[in-house]
Amino acid sequence: MRKRDKAIKKSALLLFASLFMVSVALTGCGDESSNKTASTEPSKSPNSGTQAASKALDHSKPLTITVFDNAANYQGEQKGWYGKLIKDKFNITLNILAPQIAGDQLYKTRSAAGNLGDLLIVNNNQLEELIPAGLIMDLTDKIKSTPNLSKYVDNHFKPFNAAFEKVNPSGKIYALPTFEADTSPTTYSEQIPYSSPIMPWDYYKGVGAPKLNNLDDLLNVLKQMHEKYPKTPDGKPIAPITLWKDWDSRGTMENARWLSNWYGYEQPEGTTTMQLNAKGDVVPLIDDNSMYKKILQFYFKANQMGLVDPDSPTQDWNKVSEKLTNKQVFLLWYSWETGFYNTIERGKNGDGNVAIPIADTHIIQSSDAYYGNGRAFAIGSKANDPDRIMEFMDWLASPEGLRYYVNGFEGFNYEKTADGKFKLTEVGQTAFQKNTPVPDQYGGGGYQDGQSKLNTMIISDFAKDPMTGEFYNSNYWAATIEANKTALTTDWQNTYKAENATDYYLKNKMIDIVPNINTSLGSDSSEIKNKRSQISDYVKNTSWKMVFAKNQAEFDKLWETMKKDVIGLGWNDVFASDTEKAQKIIKMRADALAKK
C-alpha cells in the first residue's frame, strides 16, 4: 500500500518521529466549512454537516453493511469505540469479510454468486472483472451531491476510473482509490522509506553499533544482539526475525517481496512473476540472479543461524503485532511497524526502533499516493440502501471522519494548542501500544481493539487538515516534532548526520524515488488467470519450504525444481503478460517525470 517522493527536496525535512497511530496511514482534506470539528463525544445527529442531502435520508432503521475488505486483518462485526461512533452517527453496523483471514476463495465464491457485498474494498485488478460483471454500482451521479468526495472527482477519481478504458469506455466513476494524498504525484513526504532495515537502537548500540555493509553483516549483528538480549526484561523470548504467511496475496512470499525493495526491485500490483527496478529493467522472479532469490537465501541463512522465529510458519499477523508491541522482534522492515513500540517517553531514554542503513542497499520507493495505492472503495450493485453507504463513505473522506480514523478522539487522544493546532495528549502518545481502556462514553474496551477495522481509507493521512494546515498524520504535527527531540532522535541524527532516514538515503544516493502509479493494468484472460493461480500457489509454498530447508543442498534443489515445474504450469505465458503490464508502468512513470 504506498506513496513516496521523487528526486526531491522536501520543503522542510522533518525530524525522525515515531508512529503513534499505526492505523496504516490514511487521511484526507476537505472544506472545513461543511464539516464539524471532531468533538470529545460523537455527534448523535446523522452525519452532522457531512452531506447536505443527508437530511432526506432515513436513519431510523439500523443498517448492517457487509464490507468485503481486502485490506482488513479482522473479520466480523466492527466493535469498540469506532463501532459505537458510526452506530451513533449513522445507525450503521459494519460486518467485515476479510480475504486475508478467510482466504482468496472468498472472492471467487461471492463474486460467482453475484453479490460480493455492500461496501467493497477491492484490488485494482478485481475491478477489471467486477465492472463488466455488473457487480459494482455506477457512482457518477451519486458522488456529485457529496460535499467531500465531490472535491476529488476531477483530479483523482476521473483519471483513475478512465484508466479502465476496456471495461469502462465511457469513463464512469465506479470506484474511489484508497489513500490518496493531496501533495503531488512526485512528492515523497515521509521521514522513512516504506520498507528499509529498522532495529531497536539500544540493542544495536549494546553490541557496538557496527557498520553494516551487506546482509551478512546484518545477520551477524542480529546474532550478536540475540546472544546479548535473548529475552525482554519481563522474560518474553525475542526472535531476531519473525515472518508470517497470511499476507501472501501477490503470488509470492510477501516478506521476501518487500525486502527486495531494499535492493531496488519491486513487484508491481497485479503481477506475480517478475520484479521491476527504477530504470525499467524487468527481471523474472525465477532468474538465478533475481532479488527474490537473494532474499529467500537471506532468510534461509538466518534460519540456519537460529535467527528466525520458529512460530513463523504457523502464526498470523495478529500474533506478530503482539510481539512488536512487546519488543520481541529485532528486524522490522515496514516504516509503520515502529508505531507498535516507539513512544516519546521511551525515546527520552534512547529506547525505540530506528532505521539502520546497510551500505550496499539502494531502495526503490514510490512517491506519495496522489492517485491512490492499488485498492479502491466501491458499492456492490445489490447493496441495501446505497445512499446511506455513500453518505458514510463521504464522511470517511471528511476532516471529521479522517481525524477519528487517524487520531481518535479530541480530548482523549489529542487536544488543541493555543495556536489552533493539535498535540497528542499523554494518553494519546501510548493509547495504541498500551491498548488503553477507552471511557464508556466513547464505547469502552481497549483503544487498539476498537480502532477501525477497515484498515484503509479513501484519503491519506498525508493530506492537510483544513483546520490546522498540518497533515492528519500526528508524526508531522509541529507539537509532535518538538516533543520528539529526544535522546533517541538526537543520538540517531548525530550518528548518521541526517535529519531522518529519508534524508540520509537521499544524501547518500541510496534511494530511487519513482512516481507512484495507481492504474488498471488490465485483467487476465481465464487461461492466464488459471495458470497464474497455480504458479502463485506453487511459488508461495516452495518459498516457505526454501526458507526452512534443512541445508543449502535442499534449498538449491527446491529452487531448481520450482524453476522447471513452473514452466510446465505456463510460466512463460504469465511472464509475457506481466512484462506487458510493466511497460505501462514504465511509460506512466516517464510521463509523470516529464511533467514535473
N, C-alpha and C positions, 0 to 999 in steps of 0.2 A: 504494500500500500504506500505511494510516497510522492515526494516532491523535492526539489532542490535547486540550487543556484548555479549560474553559468560562470564562465571565465570572468568572474565577478569581483566587484569590490562592493562590500556592503557599505551602505552609507554610514553605519556605525557598527563596528564589531562588538557584539555584546559579550558580557562576561560569562564564563563557564558556570552554568547553574545546574541544579538538579531537577529532574522531572517530578513534581509533586503529584500532579493529577495525571496518572498514567491511563487515561481513558482513550488511548490510541488516537492521538492528535486529530482534532477536528475543530471546526468553528466557522463563523460567518459574519457578514456585515450586512446591515440593513439600516433604513432610516429610522432613527430613534423616535421621531415624532409619531410614528404609528405603533410604537411598542412601549409597554410599561417596563419600568426597571424591575429587575428581579427583586422581589421583596423577601423579607425573612420568612414569610409564610406563603404557600401557593395561593394564587387567586382562586376564589370559588366560582367566579363568573366564567362561562365558557369562552376560552380563548381571548381573554381581555386584551383588546386592541390589536389582535394579530390579523384578523381578516374582516374587512368591513362587511362582507356578505355573510359572515358567520351568524349574524343575528337572525337570519332566516332559517338557520339550521335548528333542528330539534335535538337537543342534548338530553332530553328527559329519559330516553331509553338507554340502558347500558349497551355499549358496543364492544364486542370482543373482536380484535383484529388478529387474524392469523398471519404472522410475519415469517415468510420464507427468507432466511437470512444467512447468506454465505459468509458473512463476517463474524457471526456470533460464535462464542465459545461456551454458550449456555443454552439449554433447551428447556422450555416450559414457560410458565407464566412470569411476567415481569413483576417482581415484588419489591418490598422495601420502599425507600423514600422516593425513588423515581416512579415506581408503580403508583404510589399514593398521589404524587404530583399530577400525573396525567389522568388519574381517575377523578381527582377533584376538579381538574381544569376542563377536561373533555368528556368525562364519564366513559373513558376508554380503558380497556384492559388489553395488554399485548400478550399473545400466546406465540412464543418464538419456536420455529423449527430450524434446527441448525445442522446442515450437512456435515460440518466439521466434527459433529458428535454422532449424528445418525448415519453418516456415510453418503457417498456420492449417489447411491441408488435412490435416495430420497428425491433427488431432482428428476431422475428418469421416471420414477413411479408416478409422481404427482403431475408432471407435465404430460405424461401419456394419458393420465386420467382427465386431462383438460382443465385442471384447476390447481395451479401451483400455490396459490394463497391469495390473501387480500392485499397486503403490502409486501412488495418483493425487493430484496437487496441481492442483486444477481451480478454475475461477472459479465463483462462486455461481450464475450463470445457467445454467451447464452442468449443475449438479446437478438442475435442473428437468427436464432431458432424461434424465440418467443413472439417476435413481431409478426412474421408470416403465418405462424400457427394461430394467431388471434388470441394469445393468452395474456396479453397486456393491453392496457387501455390507452387510447389516444388522449393525451393531456393538453393538447394545444389550446383548446378553448378554456378549459378549467383554470389553467395557470394564469390567464390574463387578469383575473379578478383578485389574484393574491397580492397582498402588499409587499411581501418579502421575496418570494420566489420570482415574481414577475421582473424584478430588477436584474436578474441573471439570464434572462431569456436570450437577448441578442448576442452578448459576448461569451456566453458559456453553453447554455442548453441547445441553442440552434446549431452552432458548429458541431457539437458532439453528436447530435441526432442526425445531422446531414451526412456525417461520415458513413452511416449505414445505408448508403445510396442503393445498394442492390435490393434490400428488403424494405426500404423506406424512401422511394424515389421522390415523393412529394415533400420530404423534409419535415414531417410532422414531429411533434415532441412526444415521444413515448417514455423517455427515461431521463432521470436527473443524475448526472455523475456525482460521485462522492468526493469529499474532502477538497473542494475547490478553494484555492487561496485567492486573495484579492491583491496579490503583489504584481507579478508579471510572469509571462511564460518563460523567462530566462533568469529569474531570481532564485537564489537559494538562501533562505533566511535562518536556517537552524545552526546552532552552535557546535553541533557534532554531526558527522555523516550518519545516515540512517543505519548503515552497517559498517562497523570498524571494531578493532580489538579494544575491549574495555575490561578493566580489572580493579579489584579493591586496592586503593592507593597505599593504605597502611601495611597490608600484607606484602605488596610488591616492594615497598621500601624496606620491609622487615628482612628481606633476603638480599638487600644491597641494591635494589633497583637497577639491575644490569641492563645495558643497552640490548635491544632485540634487533638482530639483523635479518632474521628469517623465521620460518615456522619451527625449525628445530630449536632455535633459541627460546621460542615461546614455550615449547614442550618442556624444555629443561627448567625454565623458571617456574612453570606450573608444578613441576615435580618438587623443586626446592620449597615452594610455598606449601605444598601439601605435607611435606615432611615436617615442616615447622608448625603448620596450622592444620592439623588433621580434623579438628572439631571446632565448633563455635564455642564461645565462652560458656554457654549453657549446655554443652555436651552433645549437640547435634552433629552428625557426620557431615563433613564437607566433601563435595565432589568437584574436582577442578573443572570438569566439563560435563554438562548434563544435556541430553538430547531427548527429543520427543517426536512421535510419529504422526500425531493427529492433524498436523498442518501439511502433510504431504499431498497437496492437491494439484500440483502442476506437473505431474508425471515424473517427478524426481524427488530425491530426499531434500526436503526444504532446508534443513540445517546445513547441508552442503551447498545448496544453491546460493545462500546468502554470503557464505564465506568466499565464494568465487568472486564476489564484488570487490573484495579486498585487493584482488589482483587484476582488476579491470574488466571482468567479464560478467555480464548479466544474462539472465534468461527472461526474455520479454514475455509479457502476459499473452496467453493464447498459444504459446509454443512449448514443446516438450522435448525436442531432440537436439537443440543447439544452444550455443551461447554467443553473445554479441559484445564487441568492445566499442569504445568511443570512436574509433577510426572507421567502423563499419565492417570489420572483419567478422565473418561467421565461422564458428568452429563447431563441428559435430560433437555432441556430448560424449560419444564413444571413441573419439580420437584419443590415441595414447598420450597425447600432449595436452589434452583438454584440462581446463582448470577444474572441472568437475571431478576428474580422476585425481588430480593433485589434492583436492580437499578430502576426498574419500581416503586417500593414503595418509593424510594428516590425522584423521580421526582413528584410522586403524592403528597407526603408530602410537597415538595417545592411549588407546585401549591396551595395547601391548605393554605400555609403561604403567598401567594401573590407574590412569587418569580419568577414564570415562565412567560416569555414574552407572553402576550395574542395573539401576532401575530404568535406564533409557529405553530398552525395547518394549517395556510394558506401561510406562507412565504416560499421562496426558499433560496438556498444557497447565491445567489447574494445579496439578501436583508440582510442576516446575515453578509456577508463580509463588507457591508457598515457600519453596526453597530459596527463591530470590529474595523474598521478604525477610527470611531468616539469615541471609548472607551465607548460604550453604553452597554457593557456586562461585568459582574464581573467574571463569571466562564468560563474558557476555558479548553479544555482537549486534544487538539492536539498541539504538540510542535510547529508546523509551524504557528499556529494562532498568535503567538506573533509578527510575522512579519507585521501584519496589522497595528500595532501601535508603537512598540518599535523603537526608534532611539537612536543614540549616544547622540544627544543634549538633548533629554528627559531624558536619563539615567543620565546625569550630574546633573539633578535636582531631581534625585531619583524617576523618573516617568517611569513606564513601567510594563509590565506583567511578572511575575516570578513564578517559581514553589513554591507552598506552601504545603509541605508534610502533610499528615494525618497519625497519628501514627499507626492505625490498618490496613493500606493498605499494600499489598505485590504484587507488579506489576509483570506481566508477559510481557517480552519484547523479541522480536525476534532480532537476530543478523543482521548485515549488509546484504543487499540483494545480496550476492555474486552471487547467481544463478537467481536473479530476484525476482519479488514480486507479482505474481498472474495474471498478464496480459502479453500479447505478441503482437508484431507487426507481421503482415503478409501481403501478397499481394493477392488480390482477383484473382481467376482463370480467370475471364473475364476482368481483368484490362486493360485499354487502356495504351499502352506504359509502360510495366512493367520495362523496363531497366532504364527509366528515374526515375521511382519511387524508384528503387533500388539505383540509384545514390543519390537521395535525402535522403534516409534512411542512406546511408553510411556517408553522410555529417553530419547528425544528431549526429552520433557517433564520429565525428572528433573533435579535440580540438577546431577548429574554431566554428563548429556548437554548441558545448557544451557551449562555452563562451557566444555566443549570447543568447542561451536559458536561461542559469543560471544568467548571469551577464549583459546582454545588450551590449551596445556599448563602446568600448575603447575610451576614450576621453570625453565621456558623463557620463557614469555610473562609470567607473573606469579608472585608469591610471597606468603606470609603475612607480616603485620606483627605486631608484639608484642601488639597488642590483638585479634588474631584476625581481622582484616580482610585485604583483599588490596591489593597495589600492583603496578603494572606493573614488570617488570624493564627494564633498559636495552635489552635485545634486544626486549622486548615493545612498547616505545614506537614502534619503527620496523619491526617484522617485516613488517607488511603492505606498507608503502610500498617497502621495500627488497627485498621477496620473499626475506627472509633464509633461507639454507640451513638446513634442519631436520636435526638429528642423525639418523644412521641408525637409532638405537633407536626413533625415532618414525616412521620411514618415508622419511627423506631428502627430496630435492627442495627446491623453494622453498616458503616458508610460504604465500604468497598462492596459488600454484599448487595447493597441497594442501588449501586450505580446502574446507568442504562445498559442493558444487555444487548442493545442493537449493535454496539461496538463499532459504529461508523456513523458519519453524518454527511449531509449534503455539502455543507460549507466547512472549511478548515479552521483550526484554531490559529492559523496564520492568515487571518483576516482581522481587520481592526474593528474593535467595539466603538460605535459612534459616540458613546457616552464618554469614553476615556481617551480615545485616539491611540490606544495601545492594543497589541494583539490580545486575543482572548487567552492565549497560552500564558499561564501565570509565570512561567520562567522568564518571560520577556517584559514583565511589568517593572517599572523603574524601582519600585519598592523591593521587589524580589532580587533584582540585580544588586542593589545596595546591600541587602541582607546577606547575599551570597559572597560577600567579600570576606570569606572565612579562611582559616588556616589551610583547608583543603584546596580552595581555589587559588590562593596566592602562592602556595608551595608548587602547585602544578604549573602555574604561569611562569614562575621563576625558573623552574626546571626546563621547560620547553620553549621559553622566550616567545610566548604567543598568548593572545587573549583567550583563545578557546581552541578546541580541536580543529574546527573547520579552518580557522586562521592558520594553525600550524601546517595543516596539509596543503593549503594554498601557498603559503610562503615557501614551502619546501618542494613544491611542484610534485606532490604525491597524490593528486586527485584530478580527475577529469569530471567536470560538471557539465552534463548534457541536458538539452531541453527535455522536459517531461512530455511524453507523447501519450495521450489518452484517446484512443480511437478504436474503430472497428477494424480488425484485421481479416475479416471475412470468416464465414462459417465453413466447417469441414463437410465434404460430401459424406454420405453414410459409409462409404468404403473406407475413407481416411479416418473417420471417427472410430470405426471398429478397430482398425489397425492401431490407431493412437492409444486406444484404451488398453489393448493387450500389451503393447510395448511399455506403456506407462506402468502398469502393474508389475511387469517383469523387472523394469529398471529400479523401481522403488524397493521391491523385495530383495533384489540382488544387492543393491547399495547397502542395505542394512546388514545383510549377510557378510559383505566385504568388511565393514567396519568391525564386526565381531568375529572375523575369521581367526582360526587358531594360530596361523602363521602366515608369513609372506607368500609361501607357495600356494596356499589355499586362496589367499587374496587374489593373486595373479591368475589362478585357474578360473575363479568366478568371473573375473573381468573378461578374460579371453572367451569363455563360454558365452557370456552375455553378448559380446560383440558379434559372435556368429549367430546366436539364436534370434536376436532382434532383426537381423537381415531377413531371416526366414519369416518373421512376423510382418514384414512390409516396411522396414525402416526407411529404405530409400525413397519410397513414395511420401512418407510422412515428413522426412527431412526436406524433400523438394518443396512441399507445401509450406513448411516453416521458413525456409530460405526466401520464398516469395513474400511471406509476411514481413520478414526482416527488411526487405528492400523498401517497403512502405515506411517503416520506422526511420530508416537511414535517410530517405528523401525528406520526410517531415522534419527531422532534426536539422538537416541542412537548410531547409526553408526558414525554420524558426531563427536560426543563426543569421541568415541573410537579412532578415527583417530587423534584427537587433539594433 
